[in-house]
Structures are given as C-alpha cells and as structure tokens.
Amino acid sequence: MEKILSILYFVIGLSILIILHELGHYLVSKLFKLEVEEFGLGFPPRLVRLFRIKETEFTLNMIPFGAFVRPKGENDPTIPGGMAAAKPWVRFFVLLGGPFMNILTGILIYSFIFSQTGVPDVTRTLIADVAKNSPAESAGILAGDEILQVNSVPIKSITDLQNAIKTNLGKEITITLIRENTTVTVQAVPRVNPPENEGALGIGIGNPISKSSWFATIPYAFQAAWEDVSATLSVPGKLIRGEIQPSEARMVGPIGMYSIYEQVRQVDAQNSTDFQVPLNTLHLMALVAVALGFTNLLPFPALDGGRIAFLIPEIILRRRPSAKWENIVNAAGFLILIILMVAITANDLINPIPPINP
C-alpha cells in the first residue's frame, strides 16, 4: 500500500507541474482574447466534461497524467480568431506562457524552501574550516569564528576578507573575531605560496544562515533557478572535457524520475525531525519545474521553443513560413520525441538510477 501511495504522490506531483504548464498557455491565450476550445486534465479519450467557462470545455480524460490545452485554430491560419491566425507576437507570448509558468513555479518553491531553511547573510563572514599546519591554525583560529576586522578594516563580505588577505601576503595581520559572543584578537601571516588547494591563511569561509521573510528570499530563489539552468547548459562542455562521466549526464524518463523521487523521499523521512515539510522532495519538484520550463524553450520541433523558432523569420522578415511545412516539421519532431522517450524509459528499466548516496 505504501508503494502505491508513493507512486500516486509522484504522478500527482508531476501532473501538477504539467497542468501548470498548460495553465500558463491558457491564461496568456485568454489575456489576448484567443479562444480556447478545451482544457483537458489527463489525455484522451475523454471520460467526462467537468464544466464550461465561456467557450472552453474543461474535461477529464482517460489517461490520468498531465494535461493539454486546445486553442481554436491552433495549426490552421485560415480560421478567423484562432491562434494560428493571430499576430506573431501574440503567438510568441502564448507559447512562452507554459515554460514561464513552470519556471515561476520552481522559483516560488525555492523561495518557500529558503523561507524554511534561512538564507545566507552575505554581510557576515564565518570560518567554515581550518587546514592543518596553516597560519590560521597556528594563530588559534577555529571553525565557527566570525571575522569582524583585519588590521582595523571592517569585514562586511567575503570579498572584503579576500582583498584584505591578498594585500598583506607575507605580512603579519591582526584579525578580530567573535567567538561565542566574545571578541578575540589573533595575529597571523598569510602565506605567499600556500600548498595546493589551500589559501594564504588556510581557511574555508562562508556566510551564516539566518531566517528571513518570504519576500527577502526571492532573489535567492531566482539565483537557485538560474543555477539549475546553468548546470544543464554546462553538461555538454563537461562531457567533452571529461569532467563528468556519460552516466552522470544521462537523461531520465518518468521511471528514472520516480527512482530519484523515492530516494529523496527516504532522505526526508530520515530527516523528519528537522523540518515540518519534506524540503528535499520540494527541492526535487523545483528542479523538475525549472527543467520542464527550460527544456520546453529549446528550439526543437514540437516543443514550445521549436514553435517560437518558426516565429523568428516572421517577426524579423515579416514573412510567414508555410503553415503546412511547419506542421510537418512539428509532427516529425513529436515523433522523434516519442521515440526518444521510449528509449530513455527502456534505459531506466535496464540500467536503474544508482543510489544518490552510495
């Protein structure tokens, strides 16, 4: 029964992200007064019509996964008032609505996570660790100390500390610390040629974590979402340079995602005494939401990004590509995506996702 519930929660969570994606398309369509014929929960065949709002039928479909939106005249520019007949910039924003909603969802989840765990206080600098036989160890600096001053110069950021050390290599400096609410002063000499993988003082530094209002977490949430995108973009380069193995960059389908979800869920169960909410599971949802939005923006046929790519010559050259040719390319792209998904799912079955923490 627990396994069934776990699968159900996973399907519901992933479906919510897909429904939000389609909701983005729907809301932007309505914003520009485009008619939407159907908003379907799940995929056809249809089970029942739930209700109707103006011209839009909201339906429940047999395949209980995801959702879809069917705008009027989606692929036929000859239908008046339809999406394909709309101005290119209108179609651009409608196509952008789905990925935007997913990325926004990821940002909001990250913001909630930071509101629970706290955010780094970048105005304060803490000693995270001290290397053996380093000037910091000889001076008596301990992990957990907060640095206030170097030679009477206030330290209000990690950059301030790095600059203060860099300008005093080989010279004795006076460092003022706070240790357990007590002010401590020590002297040390930053090394000119420190050992490999060590700094001049031999310390690891960071910022303390402090509780913050939800509003103040938003910049950190944007940064977390951008780091997700940057990590994805860096994968090809890392593969070429040999920094990661192909197995570490593998694509995963629903089965692989569920395997990761199960492992993350177990970590949350072990840490249930630390937080009231499953933060690791929420982090996974945020990651998937951002990935879903970003992936859909890739210029591949059938994806939102691929459809946007067809708008570029129309916007720049004011000349629309053949609608028939566009539909053929998108249909071929959709077929390739189906084949790719089957191959990825087969790989997930044959080569299961290894443990996150082996």
C-alpha positions in Angstrom: 0.0 0.0 0.0 2.9 2.4 0.8 4.4 1.8 -2.6 1.1 2.5 -4.3 0.7 5.8 -2.4 4.3 6.7 -3.3 3.6 6.2 -7.0 0.3 8.1 -6.7 2.0 11.1 -5.0 4.7 11.1 -7.7 2.2 11.0 -10.5 0.1 13.8 -8.8 3.2 16.0 -8.3 4.4 15.6 -11.9 0.9 16.1 -13.2 0.5 19.3 -11.3 3.7 20.7 -13.0 2.3 19.7 -16.4 -1.1 21.2 -15.6 0.5 24.5 -14.5 2.4 24.5 -17.8 -0.8 24.2 -19.8 -2.5 26.7 -17.4 0.2 29.2 -18.5 -0.7 28.7 -22.1 -4.4 29.0 -21.3 -4.1 32.2 -19.2 -2.0 34.0 -21.8 -4.4 32.9 -24.6 -7.3 34.4 -22.6 -5.2 37.6 -21.9 -5.0 38.2 -25.6 -8.7 37.2 -26.2 -7.9 34.0 -28.1 -10.5 31.3 -27.9 -9.5 28.0 -26.2 -11.8 25.1 -27.1 -10.7 22.6 -24.5 -8.6 22.4 -21.3 -8.1 18.7 -20.6 -6.9 17.0 -17.4 -5.2 13.8 -18.5 -5.1 12.8 -22.1 -7.8 11.5 -24.5 -10.0 9.6 -24.9 -12.4 11.8 -22.9 -14.2 10.5 -19.9 -16.4 13.4 -19.0 -16.9 17.1 -19.4 -16.4 18.7 -16.0 -17.7 22.2 -16.7 -17.6 25.0 -19.2 -16.3 28.6 -18.9 -17.4 30.6 -21.9 -16.2 28.7 -25.0 -13.8 26.5 -23.1 -14.7 22.9 -22.1 -12.8 21.6 -19.1 -12.6 17.8 -19.4 -11.4 14.7 -17.6 -9.7 12.2 -19.8 -8.8 8.5 -19.5 -5.0 8.7 -19.4 -4.5 10.1 -15.8 -1.3 12.0 -16.4 -0.7 15.7 -17.3 -3.0 17.9 -19.2 -3.4 19.7 -22.6 -4.9 22.9 -24.0 -6.6 23.0 -27.4 -6.8 26.6 -28.7 -9.1 27.4 -31.6 -7.3 27.1 -34.9 -4.0 26.1 -33.3 -2.4 24.9 -36.6 -4.7 26.5 -39.2 -4.1 30.2 -40.0 -7.2 30.3 -42.2 -9.5 30.1 -39.1 -10.5 33.6 -38.1 -9.9 34.4 -34.4 -7.7 31.3 -34.0 -4.3 31.1 -32.5 -2.5 30.4 -35.9 -4.2 33.4 -37.3 -3.1 35.7 -34.5 -0.2 38.2 -34.8 3.2 36.6 -34.4 4.0 38.5 -31.1 0.7 37.2 -29.7 1.6 33.6 -30.6 5.1 34.2 -29.1 3.7 35.2 -25.7 1.1 32.3 -25.7 3.9 29.8 -26.4 6.1 31.4 -23.8 3.3 31.2 -21.2 3.8 27.5 -20.4 7.6 27.5 -19.8 7.2 30.8 -17.9 4.7 29.2 -15.6 6.9 26.3 -14.9 10.0 28.4 -14.2 7.9 30.7 -12.0 6.6 27.6 -10.1 10.2 26.5 -9.5 11.2 29.9 -8.2 8.2 30.0 -5.8 9.1 26.6 -4.5 12.7 27.6 -4.0 11.5 30.7 -2.2 9.4 28.6 0.2 12.3 26.3 0.9 14.6 29.3 1.7 11.9 30.7 4.0 12.1 27.5 6.0 15.8 26.9 6.0 17.0 30.5 6.0 19.2 32.4 3.6 23.0 33.3 3.8 23.8 36.6 5.5 26.3 38.0 3.0 27.3 40.8 5.3 28.9 38.4 7.8 31.9 36.1 7.2 32.3 32.8 9.1 35.2 30.4 9.3 33.9 27.1 7.9 37.1 25.0 8.5 40.8 25.4 9.3 43.6 23.5 7.5 46.2 21.6 9.4 49.6 23.3 9.9 48.2 26.5 8.4 48.8 30.1 9.6 45.2 30.1 10.8 45.7 27.0 12.9 48.9 28.4 14.4 47.1 31.7 15.2 44.3 29.8 17.1 41.5 30.5 14.6 38.7 28.0 15.0 35.8 26.8 12.8 32.7 28.8 13.7 34.6 32.1 14.4 33.2 35.2 12.7 35.6 37.7 11.3 35.0 41.3 12.2 38.2 43.1 11.2 41.6 42.7 9.5 44.0 45.4 10.6 41.1 47.6 11.8 39.4 47.3 8.4 35.8 46.2 8.8 35.0 42.9 7.0 31.5 43.1 5.7 31.7 40.5 3.0 33.8 37.5 1.8 35.3 39.8 -0.9 36.4 42.2 1.8 38.3 39.4 3.6 39.8 38.1 0.4 41.1 41.6 -0.6 42.5 42.2 2.9 44.5 39.0 2.8 45.6 39.5 -0.7 47.1 42.9 0.0 49.0 41.6 3.0 50.7 38.4 1.8 53.8 37.7 3.8 53.0 40.4 6.3 51.6 39.9 9.8 48.0 40.9 10.2 45.7 41.4 13.1 42.4 39.6 12.9 39.5 40.4 15.2 37.0 37.6 15.7 33.8 36.9 17.5 33.8 33.5 19.3 30.8 32.5 21.3 29.8 36.2 21.9 33.4 37.1 22.9 35.8 39.3 20.9 39.1 37.6 20.2 42.2 39.1 18.5 44.8 37.0 16.8 47.9 37.6 14.6 48.8 35.6 11.5 51.0 35.8 8.4 49.2 35.0 5.1 51.4 32.7 3.0 52.8 33.9 -0.3 53.0 30.4 -1.7 50.4 28.2 0.0 50.1 24.5 -0.6 47.9 23.3 -3.4 44.2 23.6 -2.7 44.8 25.9 0.2 44.5 29.6 0.6 47.0 32.1 2.1 45.6 31.6 5.6 44.4 28.1 5.2 40.7 28.7 6.0 37.4 27.8 4.4 34.9 30.7 4.6 31.2 31.1 4.2 28.2 33.1 5.3 25.9 32.3 8.3 22.4 31.2 7.6 19.7 33.4 9.0 15.9 33.3 9.0 14.3 35.7 6.5 11.0 36.9 5.3 9.4 35.2 2.3 9.9 38.4 0.2 13.6 38.6 1.0 14.1 35.0 -0.3 13.0 35.8 -3.8 16.5 36.9 -5.1 18.0 33.7 -3.8 15.2 31.7 -5.4 15.9 33.3 -8.8 19.6 32.5 -8.3 18.8 28.9 -7.5 16.7 28.6 -10.6 19.4 30.1 -12.7 22.0 27.7 -11.2 19.7 24.8 -12.3 19.7 26.2 -15.9 23.5 26.9 -15.9 24.2 23.3 -14.6 22.1 21.9 -17.5 23.9 24.2 -20.1 27.3 23.2 -18.8 26.8 19.4 -19.2 28.0 19.2 -22.9 31.2 21.1 -22.1 31.9 19.0 -19.0 31.4 15.8 -21.1 33.8 17.0 -23.7 36.4 18.0 -21.1 36.0 14.6 -19.3 34.9 16.3 -16.1 31.9 14.1 -15.8 31.1 10.6 -17.0 28.3 9.9 -19.6 26.4 8.0 -16.9 26.3 11.2 -14.8 24.7 13.2 -17.7 22.1 10.6 -18.7 18.6 11.7 -19.5 15.9 10.2 -17.4 12.2 9.5 -18.1 9.3 9.0 -15.6 10.7 5.8 -14.3 14.1 7.3 -13.6 12.5 10.4 -12.1 10.4 8.2 -9.8 13.5 6.3 -8.7 15.2 9.6 -7.7 11.9 10.7 -6.0 11.8 7.6 -3.9 15.4 8.1 -2.7 14.8 11.8 -1.9 11.6 10.9 -0.1 13.5 8.4 2.1 16.0 11.1 3.0 13.1 13.4 4.0 11.7 10.6 6.1 15.0 10.2 7.9 15.2 14.0 8.5 11.5 14.4 9.5 12.5 15.7 13.0 14.5 18.6 11.4 11.7 20.2 9.4 7.9 20.1 9.3 7.9 19.9 5.5 9.7 17.5 3.1 12.3 20.0 1.9 14.3 17.6 -0.3 11.2 16.4 -2.1 10.2 20.1 -2.7 13.7 20.8 -3.9 13.3 18.0 -6.5 10.0 19.4 -7.6 11.5 22.9 -8.0 14.4 21.3 -10.0 11.9 19.4 -12.3 9.7 22.5 -12.7 12.6 24.7 -13.8 13.9 21.8 -16.1 10.5 21.4 -17.6 10.2 25.1 -18.4 13.8 25.4 -19.7 13.6 22.2 -21.8 10.4 23.4 -23.5 12.2 26.5 -24.6 14.8 24.6 -26.6 14.5 25.2 -30.3 13.4 21.6 -31.2 10.3 21.0 -33.3 7.1 20.2 -31.4 8.4 21.9 -28.2 7.3 25.5 -27.4 10.9 26.6 -28.3 10.7 25.0 -31.7 7.4 26.7 -32.5 8.9 30.0 -31.3 11.8 29.4 -33.7 9.3 29.4 -36.6 8.2 32.9 -35.5 11.6 34.5 -35.8 11.6 34.9 -39.6 8.0 36.1 -39.4 8.9 38.7 -36.8 12.1 39.9 -38.4 11.4 39.5 -42.1 7.6 39.9 -41.9 7.3 36.7 -43.9 5.5 33.7 -42.5 6.8 30.2 -43.3 4.4 27.8 -44.8 1.9 26.5 -42.2 1.8 23.1 -43.9 5.7 22.9 -43.7 5.6 24.0 -40.1 3.0 21.3 -39.2 5.0 18.6 -40.9 8.2 19.6 -39.1 6.5 19.7 -35.7 4.8 16.4 -36.3 8.2 14.8 -37.2 9.7 16.4 -34.1 6.9 15.0 -31.9 7.5 11.5 -33.4 11.2 11.8 -32.6 10.4 12.9 -29.0 8.2 9.8 -28.6 10.9 7.5 -29.8 13.4 9.3 -27.6 11.1 8.9 -24.6 10.7 5.2 -25.3 14.5 4.7 -25.5 15.1 6.7 -22.3 12.4 4.7 -20.4 13.9 1.4 -21.7 17.3 2.6 -20.4 15.7 3.4 -17.0 14.4 -0.1 -16.8 17.6 -1.8 -17.9 20.0 0.5 -16.0 18.2 1.7 -12.9 19.3 5.0 -11.3 22.1 4.3 -8.8 21.7 5.4 -5.1 22.1 9.1 -4.6 24.3 8.5 -1.5 26.1 5.2 -2.2 
